[in-house]
């Protein structure tokens, strides 16, 4: 079936349709459905369920085995409170598989005492009056969702009007410097390097750009963060070398003299040998923090808009 037919069918079954997603409840368990489309035809659907607490490994393993004839089951990344059920098919066959899969999933939840989250993820209080897509389709307070979403949209618009590229770049530079400090300390005192600490450099650059009111435009933020993160690897290497030489020989030359001696003594190949692994780790850090780095005003507004569109009173049945 075509995407619009799928979404129309979901709406007829009392689901909330927002963009290309569908949200609803099955046996009191909220879910999100994401159709996968090829040539405007829905070829498969992934449904996301979020439960209270975590799903025990044994329960997950047994459920995955039982669902194998219908589709596949996986955790959402490392979060064991969220599971993804994916099945393929066409037209009525796809809906039948989804219904049978949802039935097995929710029956398993009830049989093992697994419930729906009761606290709003935004204020962490109970007494939720609605459902909305906040990391998953979960119970929320409508007022919490509206306050956060409209606030995010207002902040994005304010940044679009008042954001400053120069201040953002300065902030990114300072943030990258702060993010590199743990790496420098680890190398100096423990003679180790950590891929995880290198991830702090691009994160520091991003949050420095953001905190200094840089304009959140994807075509600017990403190049600034990536370039400064990679340059900071060279700064870290020079800093560690300078301090190590000074400590070993008890001779603290001026920074200018050190730089002249360093680049006279080191060929391009030598430098790349020294910073090759740190560059790789920094690239890994950029990859790890990519979801944060790539967030622009448009992304923030789109995310807030989707949350508002998904907002609905509880007990919307499938």
Helices and strands as residue ranges (DSSP letters): H 3-12, E 16-18, E 21-26, E 29-38, E 41-50, H 57-67, E 72-76, E 79-88, H 91-111, E 130-133, E 137-140, H 142-162, H 165-190, H 195-211, H 218-249, H 255-265, H 268-288, H 290-293, H 297-310, E 312-313
